[in-house]
């Protein structure tokens, strides 16, 4: 059985709201070297914003409330929620389109690596099952195994293992595996995997290993991390400049 996060990896920082999403970063440390290695992946401005997202430092109403108990912390978009960076980047109606764009951008990066590796694959097939149509993000042939993988970008308080397990349970169906094996007859078996990233830029360790199986190098995984953070920063910028309000 896969463990969640080793207790030894946790610290007082990880028990705080600002630090809890970072507990997963130590599982795949190499993708976080952009913070200190003088990366050319980001402009100076984007680097600053990415660091602020990673540290949950952007000025949402909840963050700015500190020391001001009477300050309004409800979402400016009219959502029935407290305005935190997690809410803005994961569930706010005002940023729905950008959440989809963030997901698709990460998927595009993975797809480019699959193509570069020369692997056979199908993106977002519509598979008919007894439970209705299922559309995993990727079905990829890796040797004699076909990998059925679906990407999710989670909130920072969510267990990345639980998020992986949800993807596994949703797609680990006979109809889906049978379709995949029929589509790739050279393969002897099929397996289901979740590609789990959180908005703070952490990658689930098992997901990192699967990404390597389908041709995504560690440098490209670093690009995935950086892109997640910069998209989240842009979501916050859009949120603060927009006047769109929900109906809640």
C-alpha positions as CSV (number, residue, x, y, z in Angstrom):
1,X,0.0,0.0,0.0
2,X,1.4,3.4,-0.9
3,X,2.0,5.8,1.9
4,X,0.7,9.4,1.9
5,X,3.6,11.5,3.1
6,X,6.2,10.3,5.5
7,X,5.8,11.9,8.9
8,X,9.5,12.6,8.9
9,X,9.1,15.0,5.9
10,X,6.7,17.2,7.8
11,X,7.7,20.3,9.8
12,X,6.0,23.1,11.6
13,X,5.9,24.9,8.3
14,X,3.9,22.1,6.7
15,X,1.3,22.4,9.4
16,X,0.6,26.0,8.4
17,X,-1.7,27.1,5.6
18,X,1.1,28.8,3.7
19,X,3.3,25.7,4.0
20,X,1.0,22.7,3.8
21,X,1.1,22.4,0.0
22,X,4.9,22.3,0.1
23,X,5.1,19.0,2.0
24,X,4.9,17.1,-1.3
25,X,7.8,19.0,-2.9
26,X,10.5,16.9,-1.2
27,X,9.2,13.7,-3.0
28,X,10.5,15.0,-6.4
29,X,13.1,17.6,-5.3
30,X,14.9,17.9,-8.7
31,X,11.9,19.7,-10.3
32,X,12.2,22.5,-7.8
33,X,15.8,23.5,-8.5
34,X,14.5,26.4,-10.6
35,X,14.1,28.3,-7.4
36,X,17.9,28.6,-6.8
37,X,19.7,27.5,-10.0
38,X,19.3,30.8,-12.0
39,X,16.9,29.3,-14.4
40,X,16.4,30.7,-17.9
41,X,12.8,29.3,-18.0
42,X,11.4,32.5,-16.5
43,X,11.7,36.2,-16.9
44,X,12.6,38.1,-13.7
45,X,9.0,39.2,-13.3
46,X,7.6,35.7,-13.9
47,X,10.1,34.2,-11.5
48,X,9.0,36.6,-8.7
49,X,5.3,35.7,-9.3
50,X,6.1,32.0,-9.4
51,X,7.9,32.2,-6.1
52,X,4.9,34.1,-4.6
53,X,2.5,31.4,-5.8
54,X,4.7,28.7,-4.4
55,X,4.7,30.4,-1.0
56,X,1.0,31.3,-1.1
57,X,2.1,35.0,-0.9
58,X,-0.3,36.7,-3.3
59,X,-2.6,39.2,-1.6
60,X,-6.0,37.4,-1.5
61,X,-8.6,38.9,0.9
62,X,-8.0,36.1,3.4
63,X,-4.2,36.6,3.4
64,X,-4.6,40.4,3.7
65,X,-7.0,40.0,6.6
66,X,-4.2,39.1,9.0
67,X,-4.5,41.4,12.1
68,X,-7.8,42.8,10.8
69,X,-10.6,40.6,12.1
70,X,-13.4,42.7,10.7
71,X,-12.1,42.8,7.1
72,X,-14.3,41.2,4.5
73,X,-12.8,37.9,3.3
74,X,-15.7,36.7,1.0
75,X,-14.7,36.1,-2.7
76,X,-14.9,39.3,-4.8
77,X,-16.6,37.3,-7.6
78,X,-19.6,36.6,-5.4
79,X,-18.8,33.0,-4.8
80,X,-20.1,31.4,-1.5
81,X,-16.5,31.0,-0.4
82,X,-13.6,32.6,1.4
83,X,-11.2,34.4,-1.0
84,X,-7.9,32.4,-0.9
85,X,-5.4,31.8,-3.6
86,X,-6.5,28.1,-3.4
87,X,-10.1,29.1,-4.1
88,X,-9.2,31.5,-6.9
89,X,-7.0,29.0,-8.7
90,X,-9.1,25.9,-8.1
91,X,-12.8,26.6,-8.0
92,X,-13.7,30.3,-8.5
93,X,-16.2,30.8,-11.4
94,X,-14.2,33.9,-12.5
95,X,-11.1,31.8,-13.4
96,X,-12.8,28.7,-14.9
97,X,-11.6,29.3,-18.4
98,X,-8.0,29.8,-17.2
99,X,-8.1,26.6,-15.2
100,X,-9.0,24.7,-18.4
101,X,-6.2,26.5,-20.2
102,X,-3.7,25.6,-17.4
103,X,-4.7,21.9,-17.6
104,X,-4.4,21.9,-21.4
105,X,-1.1,23.7,-21.4
106,X,0.4,21.0,-19.1
107,X,-1.1,18.3,-21.2
108,X,0.4,19.9,-24.3
109,X,3.9,19.7,-22.7
110,X,3.5,16.0,-21.9
111,X,2.2,15.3,-25.4
112,X,5.2,17.0,-27.0
113,X,7.5,14.8,-24.9
114,X,5.6,11.7,-26.0
115,X,6.0,12.7,-29.6
116,X,9.7,13.4,-29.1
117,X,10.1,10.0,-27.6
118,X,8.5,8.4,-30.6
119,X,5.7,6.6,-28.6
120,X,2.3,5.7,-30.0
121,X,-0.5,7.4,-28.2
122,X,-4.1,8.7,-28.4
123,X,-5.1,12.0,-26.7
124,X,-8.5,12.3,-25.0
125,X,-10.3,9.3,-26.7
126,X,-14.0,8.9,-26.1
127,X,-14.3,5.4,-24.7
128,X,-17.8,3.8,-24.4
129,X,-18.2,1.9,-21.1
130,X,-21.2,0.4,-19.2
131,X,-20.9,3.5,-17.0
132,X,-21.0,6.0,-19.9
133,X,-18.3,7.7,-22.0
134,X,-14.9,8.1,-20.3
135,X,-12.2,10.4,-21.7
136,X,-8.8,9.8,-20.2
137,X,-6.3,12.5,-21.2
138,X,-3.8,10.1,-22.7
139,X,-3.5,6.5,-23.7
140,X,0.2,5.7,-24.4
141,X,2.1,2.6,-25.5
142,X,5.2,2.1,-23.5
143,X,7.0,-1.1,-24.5
144,X,4.5,-4.0,-24.0
145,X,2.3,-2.0,-21.7
146,X,-0.4,0.6,-22.6
147,X,-0.7,3.3,-20.0
148,X,-4.1,5.0,-19.5
149,X,-3.3,8.4,-17.8
150,X,-5.4,11.3,-16.7
151,X,-4.0,14.7,-15.4
152,X,-5.3,16.6,-12.4
153,X,-4.2,19.8,-10.8
154,X,-5.2,19.7,-7.2
155,X,-5.7,22.1,-4.3
156,X,-2.8,22.3,-1.9
157,X,-4.6,20.8,1.1
158,X,-5.6,17.7,-0.9
159,X,-3.7,14.4,-0.4
160,X,-1.9,13.8,-3.7
161,X,-2.1,10.1,-3.1
162,X,-5.9,10.4,-2.7
163,X,-6.1,12.4,-5.9
164,X,-4.2,9.6,-7.7
165,X,-6.4,7.0,-6.2
166,X,-9.5,8.8,-7.4
167,X,-8.2,8.8,-11.0
168,X,-7.3,5.2,-10.7
169,X,-10.7,4.2,-9.4
170,X,-12.5,6.2,-12.1
171,X,-10.5,4.7,-15.1
172,X,-9.6,1.2,-13.8
173,X,-12.4,-0.4,-15.7
174,X,-12.5,-3.5,-17.9
175,X,-14.1,-1.7,-20.8
176,X,-11.4,1.0,-20.8
177,X,-8.5,-1.5,-20.6
178,X,-10.1,-3.7,-23.3
179,X,-10.3,-0.6,-25.6
180,X,-6.7,0.3,-24.9
181,X,-5.4,-3.2,-25.6
182,X,-7.5,-3.4,-28.8
183,X,-6.1,0.0,-29.9
184,X,-2.5,-1.1,-29.2
185,X,-2.5,-4.9,-30.0
186,X,1.3,-5.1,-29.5
187,X,0.7,-4.6,-25.8
188,X,0.2,-7.5,-23.3
189,X,-1.2,-5.5,-20.5
190,X,-2.8,-2.2,-19.6
191,X,-2.5,0.0,-16.5
192,X,-4.2,3.1,-15.2
193,X,-2.3,6.0,-13.7
194,X,-3.0,9.5,-12.4
195,X,-0.8,12.4,-13.3
196,X,-1.1,14.6,-10.1
197,X,0.3,18.1,-9.7
198,X,-0.9,20.7,-7.2
199,X,-1.2,24.4,-7.8
200,X,1.8,25.0,-5.6
201,X,4.0,23.2,-8.1
202,X,4.5,19.8,-6.5
203,X,4.4,16.6,-8.5
204,X,3.3,13.3,-6.9
205,X,6.3,10.9,-6.9
206,X,4.4,8.0,-8.7
207,X,3.2,10.5,-11.3
208,X,6.8,11.6,-11.9
209,X,7.8,8.0,-12.5
210,X,4.9,7.5,-15.0
211,X,5.8,10.7,-16.8
212,X,9.3,9.3,-17.3
213,X,7.8,6.1,-18.7
214,X,6.0,8.1,-21.3
215,X,9.0,10.2,-22.3
216,X,8.7,13.2,-20.1
217,X,12.2,14.1,-19.0
218,X,13.0,15.7,-15.6
219,X,13.7,19.0,-17.3
220,X,10.2,18.8,-18.9
221,X,8.7,18.0,-15.5
222,X,10.4,21.2,-14.2
223,X,8.7,23.0,-17.1
224,X,5.4,21.5,-16.0
225,X,6.0,22.8,-12.5
226,X,7.0,26.3,-13.7
227,X,4.0,26.5,-16.1
228,X,1.6,25.5,-13.3
229,X,2.9,28.3,-11.1
230,X,2.9,31.0,-13.8
231,X,-0.6,30.0,-15.0
232,X,-1.8,30.3,-11.4
233,X,-0.2,33.7,-11.0
234,X,-1.9,34.8,-14.2
235,X,-5.2,33.5,-12.8
236,X,-4.8,35.7,-9.8
237,X,-4.0,38.7,-12.0
238,X,-7.1,38.1,-14.1
239,X,-9.2,37.6,-10.9
240,X,-8.1,41.0,-9.5
241,X,-8.7,42.9,-12.8
242,X,-12.1,41.3,-13.6
243,X,-15.5,42.5,-12.5
244,X,-17.3,39.3,-13.5
245,X,-19.5,38.0,-10.7
246,X,-21.1,34.6,-10.2
247,X,-24.7,33.9,-9.4
248,X,-24.2,32.3,-6.0
